[in-house]
């Protein structure tokens, strides 16, 4: 039987832990495999065995970047961190439905002193500028930048930079944040919004725009499906890792 360390080495890629794991400075099952920066919520159950079994199949790495943390702090305040944790776990559940796992999760931060003006995003052009100026590695995986405000009716954006997205934290609407994260990850894999004549154009599909889902009487909590074609495009996006043996 393989040890947790052997499986973690596969999930993280390569024979040693990557240099970006300087925060918190060691391999943490809670932080980097389960994806919780806060303690696991009371009553929340997650099977480490089931999670690792997903890693035996196709999976992707996820970098989460907090834009505008207080000076010398690596995290947002606890309520915001819990919202990110919930969104990551919901994304894990959604992609697991397509038999795609979320591999290692590495949290990053940009202190407020360095984040201005990107701590508040007013336009898609500003989101693109954020992604032009900052990066969390590259190669396999997806990087999501969390901001506390994204102006207008937009709740997230995936500009032309491949594999990276910007997502607004909806403190008063956790389901919106959860669904937006998964939706923008889909964009980062190269998926677009379904056209009206596409079979995916229905309120249950993850890549439908939130406003369209709601206007058609759908619910963001159930608008999470990926079609066979969409799953195929994700698997051949170049950002998926093959399973750990």
C-alpha positions, 0 to 999 in steps of 0.5 A, a space after each residue: 500500500 502506498 503511503 500518504 507521502 508517496 501519494 502527496 509527492 505524486 499529487 504535487 508533481 516531482 520527487 520533492 515538494 515544490 518551492 512555492 510551498 513556503 506557506 505555511 512552509 511544510 506539507 499540510 494535509 489540511 491546507 494542501 490536500 484537503 484545501 482548508 486554510 481554516 479548521 475543518 468546519 464542525 459537521 463537515 465530513 470529507 473522506 481522505 480516501 475518496 479524495 486520494 482515489 480521485 487523484 488516481 484519475 485525472 486531476 488538476 492543481 489549484 492555486 488560490 491567491 488572496 489580493 489585498 490581505 492586511 499588511 504582514 498577514 497571509 490570510 483574509 479575515 476568518 469569515 472570508 477565508 471560510 468562504 474561500 474554503 467552502 468555494 474550493 470544496 464545492 468546486 471539488 464536488 462539482 468537478 468530481 461529478 465529471 470524475 476530475 479531481 482537485 489535486 494540491 491546493 496552494 494558498 498565496 497572498 498579495 499584501 495590500 501594500 503591493 496589491 493596490 490598485 488591484 484589491 478593487 477591480 472595476 473593469 475587465 481591463 483591470 482584471 487583465 492587468 492584475 493577471 499580467 502583473 502577477 502569477 502563481 507559477 504556471 504549467 499544470 493547474 489553475 490559478 484563481 485570484 480572489 478580490 473583495 470587489 469586482 465592479 458592475 454585474 460581473 462576478 468573475 472573469 477569465 481574461 486571455 491569459 490561459 489558466 488564470 481567473 479573477 473571482 469576487 468574494 460575495 460575503 453575503 452570498 456564499 452560493 454565488 462565490 461557490 458557483 462563480 469559482 467553479 464556473 471561472 475554473 471552467 473558463 480557465 480550462 478554455 470552456 466558453 458560455 453555451 450558445 442558445 443552439 448548443 445542447 449545453 444551453 440549459 439551466 443545469 450547465 455549469 458554464 451558463 452565465 449566472 444571470 441567464 440561469 436565474 432569469 430562466 428560473 434555475 438555481 445556482 446551486 444546481 447549475 453545476 453539470 458538465 457535458 461529455 464534450 465539455 469534460 473532453 475539452 477539460 481533459 485535453 486542455 493541457 492543464 490536467 495531470 494523469 492519475 497517480 498510480 
